[in-house]
Amino acid sequence: MLRRIVFVVGILLSLTLAACSALPGAGGQRTLSVTGTGSVSLPPDIVVVNIGVQTQSNNVAQAVAENNRRAGSVVEAVQEAGVAEADVRTTYFSVSPQQQYDPTGSPTGVVSYFVDNTISVTLRQIDALGSLLQAALNAGANSINGVQFGIDDPSQAQADARQLAMADAQARAETLAGAAGARLGEVLSISTIAPMTGDAYAMVAGIGEGGGVPISAGSTDVQVQVYVVYELK
């Protein structure tokens, strides 16, 4: 009985060793993996701004009508400031009933209606942004949600950033291989991480009557990362 158990164990051990020797990459290739980053900084050539019109009334029809009138005036103002019709669009519109309360916190039974309309404007002459914002405010806008600078066509900047990312990956790999007393072989694989555009944001506050709103555009960064696997000799 003992001899039979030993014989079965011997067969199982032989099968296990045979399976291990057939695993992919067993006793095989050494590799080195690195991540390279490339970044290109350039001045923005477009700016997107969200212009809001909010109105409130105890009569819902009046609240909507007043909002429509003021929003229409804002659209006319920004188009007169040089924005193309295709670059103006409504991105948000809502009508919200709001219960009124007395000083003790009890509902009064009076309901007011809050109407919120947001218009997104893309300006392609960013040096005219200050006067555009002031014109919108003068026409009836009462909120600026944010100002976002960007690049209209980032394809060339992305291509340049990819080249820089590959050069960065190569330099990192050569340094690591040299420190390990090895040499780099062929590139086995390259993966590109989705390009990132670091659009600049500016918050606008404290705007009143007067001249154009002072705005600083700064710069926009386009960044690309690559993941490269090298053969290591």
C-alpha positions as CSV (number, residue, x, y, z in Angstrom):
1,M,0.0,0.0,0.0
2,L,2.8,2.4,0.9
3,R,4.6,1.6,-2.4
4,R,1.5,2.5,-4.3
5,I,1.1,5.9,-2.6
6,V,4.8,6.7,-3.3
7,F,4.3,5.7,-6.9
8,V,1.3,8.0,-7.3
9,V,3.1,10.9,-5.6
10,G,6.0,10.4,-8.0
11,I,3.7,10.7,-11.0
12,L,2.1,13.9,-9.8
13,L,5.4,15.5,-9.1
14,S,6.7,14.6,-12.6
15,L,3.6,16.2,-14.1
16,T,4.0,19.4,-12.0
17,L,7.6,19.9,-13.0
18,A,6.7,19.4,-16.7
19,A,4.0,22.0,-16.5
20,C,6.3,24.6,-14.8
21,S,9.0,24.2,-17.5
22,A,6.3,25.1,-20.2
23,L,5.3,28.4,-18.6
24,P,5.7,31.4,-21.0
25,G,8.9,33.4,-20.3
26,A,10.4,30.8,-18.0
27,G,14.2,31.6,-17.9
28,G,13.6,34.2,-20.5
29,Q,13.9,37.9,-21.4
30,R,14.8,40.7,-19.0
31,T,12.9,43.9,-19.5
32,L,12.9,47.5,-18.2
33,S,9.7,49.6,-18.0
34,V,9.7,53.4,-17.7
35,T,7.3,56.3,-17.9
36,G,8.3,59.4,-19.9
37,T,6.6,62.8,-19.7
38,G,6.6,65.6,-22.2
39,S,5.0,69.0,-21.7
40,V,4.5,72.0,-24.1
41,S,3.5,75.4,-22.8
42,L,2.0,77.9,-25.1
43,P,-0.3,80.9,-24.9
44,P,-4.0,80.2,-25.2
45,D,-5.9,81.2,-28.3
46,I,-9.5,80.7,-27.1
47,V,-11.4,81.4,-23.9
48,V,-14.7,79.9,-22.8
49,V,-16.8,81.8,-20.3
50,N,-20.2,80.8,-18.7
51,I,-22.4,83.8,-18.3
52,G,-25.5,83.5,-16.1
53,V,-28.8,85.3,-15.9
54,Q,-30.9,84.7,-12.7
55,T,-34.3,86.2,-12.1
56,Q,-36.8,85.7,-9.3
57,S,-40.5,86.5,-8.9
58,N,-43.7,85.3,-7.1
59,N,-45.2,84.9,-10.6
60,V,-43.5,82.1,-12.6
61,A,-44.5,83.6,-15.9
62,Q,-43.0,87.0,-15.0
63,A,-39.8,85.3,-13.7
64,V,-39.4,83.4,-17.0
65,A,-40.3,86.4,-19.2
66,E,-37.8,88.7,-17.4
67,N,-35.1,86.1,-17.7
68,N,-35.8,85.6,-21.4
69,R,-35.6,89.3,-22.0
70,R,-32.3,89.7,-20.2
71,A,-30.7,86.6,-21.6
72,G,-31.7,87.8,-25.1
73,S,-30.0,91.1,-24.4
74,V,-26.8,89.3,-23.2
75,V,-26.7,87.2,-26.4
76,E,-27.0,90.3,-28.5
77,A,-24.3,92.1,-26.5
78,V,-21.7,89.3,-26.9
79,Q,-22.4,89.0,-30.6
80,E,-21.9,92.7,-31.0
81,A,-18.6,92.3,-29.2
82,G,-17.4,90.0,-32.0
83,V,-18.5,86.5,-30.9
84,A,-19.8,84.3,-33.8
85,E,-23.4,83.0,-33.5
86,A,-22.0,79.4,-33.6
87,D,-19.9,80.1,-30.5
88,V,-22.9,81.1,-28.3
89,R,-25.1,78.4,-26.8
90,T,-27.4,77.8,-23.8
91,T,-25.9,75.1,-21.5
92,Y,-28.3,75.3,-18.6
93,F,-31.9,76.5,-17.9
94,S,-34.0,75.8,-14.8
95,V,-37.1,77.1,-13.0
96,S,-37.2,76.3,-9.3
97,P,-40.0,77.1,-6.9
98,Q,-38.8,78.3,-3.5
99,Q,-41.0,78.3,-0.4
100,Q,-40.9,81.6,1.6
101,Y,-40.6,81.4,5.4
102,D,-41.3,84.0,8.2
103,P,-38.7,85.0,10.8
104,T,-39.8,82.1,13.0
105,G,-39.0,79.6,10.2
106,S,-42.7,78.8,9.5
107,P,-43.8,78.6,5.8
108,T,-45.8,81.6,4.7
109,G,-47.6,79.9,1.9
110,V,-45.9,82.3,-0.6
111,V,-43.8,80.6,-3.3
112,S,-41.3,82.5,-5.4
113,Y,-39.8,81.2,-8.6
114,F,-36.0,81.3,-9.3
115,V,-35.0,81.1,-13.0
116,D,-31.4,80.3,-13.9
117,N,-30.1,80.5,-17.5
118,T,-26.5,79.9,-18.3
119,I,-25.0,80.9,-21.7
120,S,-21.6,79.5,-22.8
121,V,-19.6,81.8,-25.0
122,T,-16.4,80.9,-26.9
123,L,-14.2,83.9,-27.6
124,R,-11.5,83.6,-30.2
125,Q,-10.0,87.1,-29.5
126,I,-8.9,86.7,-25.9
127,D,-7.7,90.2,-25.6
128,A,-11.3,91.3,-25.9
129,L,-12.4,89.2,-22.9
130,G,-12.6,92.1,-20.4
131,S,-14.8,94.3,-22.6
132,L,-17.0,91.2,-23.5
133,L,-17.7,90.5,-19.8
134,Q,-18.5,94.1,-19.1
135,A,-20.8,94.2,-22.0
136,A,-22.6,91.1,-20.9
137,L,-23.0,92.5,-17.4
138,N,-24.3,95.8,-18.7
139,A,-26.9,93.9,-20.8
140,G,-28.3,92.0,-17.8
141,A,-26.1,89.2,-16.8
142,N,-25.6,88.9,-13.1
143,S,-23.1,86.0,-12.7
144,I,-19.9,84.8,-14.3
145,N,-19.4,81.1,-13.4
146,G,-15.8,80.9,-14.6
147,V,-13.3,81.7,-17.3
148,Q,-11.4,78.9,-19.0
149,F,-8.5,79.5,-21.4
150,G,-7.5,76.8,-23.8
151,I,-6.1,75.9,-27.2
152,D,-8.5,75.6,-30.2
153,D,-6.4,72.9,-32.0
154,P,-3.9,71.2,-29.7
155,S,-2.8,68.5,-32.2
156,Q,0.6,70.0,-33.0
157,A,1.3,70.7,-29.3
158,Q,0.4,67.1,-28.5
159,A,2.7,65.8,-31.3
160,D,5.6,67.9,-29.9
161,A,4.8,66.7,-26.3
162,R,4.9,63.0,-27.5
163,Q,8.4,63.5,-28.9
164,L,9.5,65.0,-25.6
165,A,7.9,62.2,-23.7
166,M,9.8,59.6,-25.7
167,A,13.1,61.4,-25.2
168,D,12.4,61.5,-21.5
169,A,11.6,57.8,-21.4
170,Q,14.8,57.0,-23.3
171,A,16.9,59.1,-20.9
172,R,15.3,57.5,-17.8
173,A,15.8,54.0,-19.2
174,E,19.5,54.6,-20.1
175,T,20.2,55.9,-16.6
176,L,18.5,53.0,-14.9
177,A,20.1,50.4,-17.2
178,G,23.6,51.9,-16.6
179,A,23.1,51.9,-12.9
180,A,22.3,48.2,-13.1
181,G,25.3,47.5,-15.2
182,A,23.2,46.6,-18.2
183,R,22.5,47.9,-21.7
184,L,19.2,48.8,-23.4
185,G,17.9,46.6,-26.2
186,E,15.0,47.1,-28.5
187,V,11.8,48.8,-27.6
188,L,9.2,46.0,-26.9
189,S,6.1,48.1,-26.5
190,I,4.9,51.7,-26.2
191,S,1.7,52.8,-24.6
192,T,0.4,56.4,-24.7
193,I,-1.5,57.8,-21.8
194,A,-4.3,60.2,-23.0
195,P,-2.9,63.7,-23.6
196,M,-3.8,66.3,-20.9
197,T,-4.4,69.9,-21.5
198,G,-3.9,72.1,-18.5
199,D,-6.4,74.8,-19.3
200,A,-6.1,77.9,-17.2
201,Y,-9.0,79.0,-15.1
202,A,-9.8,82.4,-13.8
203,M,-12.6,83.3,-11.4
204,V,-14.2,86.6,-11.8
205,A,-15.6,88.4,-8.8
206,G,-16.4,91.9,-7.7
207,I,-17.4,93.2,-11.2
208,G,-19.3,96.4,-11.4
209,E,-19.9,99.3,-13.7
210,G,-17.0,100.8,-15.5
211,G,-14.4,99.7,-18.0
212,G,-13.4,96.3,-19.1
213,V,-12.8,93.6,-16.5
214,P,-9.0,93.0,-16.0
215,I,-8.1,89.4,-16.9
216,S,-4.8,87.6,-17.2
217,A,-4.6,84.7,-19.7
218,G,-1.4,83.1,-18.5
219,S,-0.3,80.0,-20.4
220,T,-1.7,76.6,-21.3
221,D,0.2,73.3,-20.8
222,V,-0.3,70.3,-23.0
223,Q,1.1,67.2,-21.4
224,V,1.6,63.6,-22.8
225,Q,2.9,60.5,-20.9
226,V,4.2,57.3,-22.5
227,Y,4.9,53.9,-21.0
228,V,7.8,52.2,-22.7
229,V,9.1,48.6,-22.2
230,Y,12.7,48.0,-23.3
231,E,14.7,44.8,-23.7
232,L,17.5,44.7,-21.1
233,K,20.8,43.2,-22.1
